[in-house]
Amino acid sequence: MDFVIDILKKLNVVPVPLLDAQAQVVKARALMEANRAGVFVTLGKHEAGLTVSELAKAHDFSEEGAKVLLDALVGVGYLKKKDGRYRNGRWVKKWFLDPKHSLHYMLRLQMYTYHRLEGLGENLKSGRPAMDFHAMDASHPTPQQETYTRAMREAARLIIPDLMKRVDIPKSATRLLDIGGAHGEYSRTFVRKFPNLKATVLDLAGPVATAKEIMDVEGNPEGLDLQIGNCLSDDFGTGWDAILLVNMVHLFDVAQNLDLFKRCKSALKPGGSLLCVDQFVGISGQRDKIFALVSLNFFNVGGKSYEAVQMRELLAAAGFGRVEVKPLGLRTPASLIQAYA
Ligand SMILES: C[S@@+](CC[C@H](N)C(=O)[O-])C[C@H]1O[C@@H](n2cnc3c(N)ncnc32)[C@H](O)[C@@H]1O
């Protein structure tokens, strides 16, 4: 039915701000809360579905509370209801319960985003971010930081399939540096695809601690080398075949990015590649609409979406001769900028 609402919005005959604000806030909170409480996991264990009473008992909800939550989730298409029993719909099965696609931590992260955006008014006045979300150099990450790193891993799984189709590095490549690589998911995928490759992940202490926790559980069959460091000041050494900068440039200002690009250029082998993935503006109108909203979030947390042309100029100023901009597929608005040293 969403397309009917879309048409009614276009015709301007429904109260659009109410649909966009009140309804979306409640829908978002319902999803976040069901995810946090584990409602989808509980329903996933019962093929025949659960009644309101059964679900209420399993989660220590009041019956009234369980009913309004379940009905709201039916209303927005996430659950199905038949003969008084509630079951997960296909969005839940794919995007919450399938480990390959799960956005569990992403939804947990949105609970922090929701609170953080309370400070938007102050942030717009002062022009300064509400918090330094990226200061993660404490060796024990806070629950929020750990959620963030695990959420970025889920986002990586959305980006990786399209990214790997567009990346152009030779099969003979042996050394990959993944700057700000956190959870290590990009490096793992590269090592699996390029059998001669060894990968080093460089990040602040907090995300590296989370990456170690992930490896403690899942092992490290790809032999990733985790390094604690600061990419704004550390020496990257030399002789890298490829350097990854995924979702990094939006964190830094122009001067920091120029300096980072120059040091990446010096660290790469001649002909090596800098692989920069981010939400670059000016590639398509549809993407730009999404980025306009994303940029407001970046502004609140500290960061910005850059124009692809500006990135080209900065990369040229850093000494990269050939630069290619490659938009990724439909699942993500991100694009790859590959610069050849
Ligand atoms: C938006 S996340 C991207 C993580 C990963 N590349 C991805 O795309 O999933 C930014 C990462 O950059 C790391 N980071 C921020 N500032 C850094 C710095 N100065 N040196 C190294 N890593 C940094 C953060 O700790 C975080 O893991």
The ligand as an SDF file (V2000), in Angstrom:
LIG
                    3D

 27 29  0  0  0  0  0  0  0  0999 V2000
   32.7940    5.2520    9.5990 C   0  0  0  0  0  0  0  0  0  0  0  0
   33.8730    4.1000   10.3390 S   0  0  0  0  0  0  0  0  0  0  0  0
   34.3850    3.1390    8.9560 C   0  0  0  0  0  0  0  0  0  0  0  0
   34.8190    1.7750    9.3420 C   0  0  0  0  0  0  0  0  0  0  0  0
   35.1190    0.8580    8.1420 C   0  0  0  0  0  0  0  0  0  0  0  0
   36.1230    1.3990    7.2700 N   0  0  0  0  0  0  0  0  0  0  0  0
   33.8450    0.6400    7.3940 C   0  0  0  0  0  0  0  0  0  0  0  0
   33.6040    1.3010    6.3850 O   0  0  0  0  0  0  0  0  0  0  0  0
   33.0480   -0.1810    7.8300 O   0  0  0  0  0  0  0  0  0  0  0  0
   35.2940    5.0720   10.6310 C   0  0  0  0  0  0  0  0  0  0  0  0
   36.4350    4.3070   11.2410 C   0  0  0  0  0  0  0  0  0  0  0  0
   37.5540    5.1800   11.2330 O   0  0  0  0  0  0  0  0  0  0  0  0
   38.2460    5.0260   12.4320 C   0  0  0  0  0  0  0  0  0  0  0  0
   39.0240    6.2470   12.6670 N   0  0  0  0  0  0  0  0  0  0  0  0
   38.5630    7.4910   12.9210 C   0  0  0  0  0  0  0  0  0  0  0  0
   39.5910    8.3530   13.0670 N   0  0  0  0  0  0  0  0  0  0  0  0
   40.7240    7.6260   12.9030 C   0  0  0  0  0  0  0  0  0  0  0  0
   42.0990    7.9320   12.9400 C   0  0  0  0  0  0  0  0  0  0  0  0
   42.5090    9.1760   13.1790 N   0  0  0  0  0  0  0  0  0  0  0  0
   42.9880    6.9420   12.7230 N   0  0  0  0  0  0  0  0  0  0  0  0
   42.5780    5.6620   12.4820 C   0  0  0  0  0  0  0  0  0  0  0  0
   41.2840    5.3100   12.4320 N   0  0  0  0  0  0  0  0  0  0  0  0
   40.3670    6.2740   12.6400 C   0  0  0  0  0  0  0  0  0  0  0  0
   37.1380    4.8300   13.4430 C   0  0  0  0  0  0  0  0  0  0  0  0
   37.6540    4.2420   14.6140 O   0  0  0  0  0  0  0  0  0  0  0  0
   36.1970    3.9140   12.6810 C   0  0  0  0  0  0  0  0  0  0  0  0
   36.5100    2.5600   12.8510 O   0  0  0  0  0  0  0  0  0  0  0  0
  1  2  1  0
  2  3  1  0
  2 10  1  0
  3  4  1  0
  4  5  1  0
  5  6  1  0
  5  7  1  0
  7  8  2  0
  7  9  1  0
 10 11  1  0
 11 12  1  0
 11 26  1  0
 12 13  1  0
 13 14  1  0
 13 24  1  0
 14 15  1  0
 14 23  1  0
 15 16  2  0
 16 17  1  0
 17 18  1  0
 17 23  2  0
 18 19  1  0
 18 20  2  0
 20 21  1  0
 21 22  2  0
 22 23  1  0
 24 25  1  0
 24 26  1  0
 26 27  1  0
M  CHG  2   2   1   9  -1
M  END
$$$$
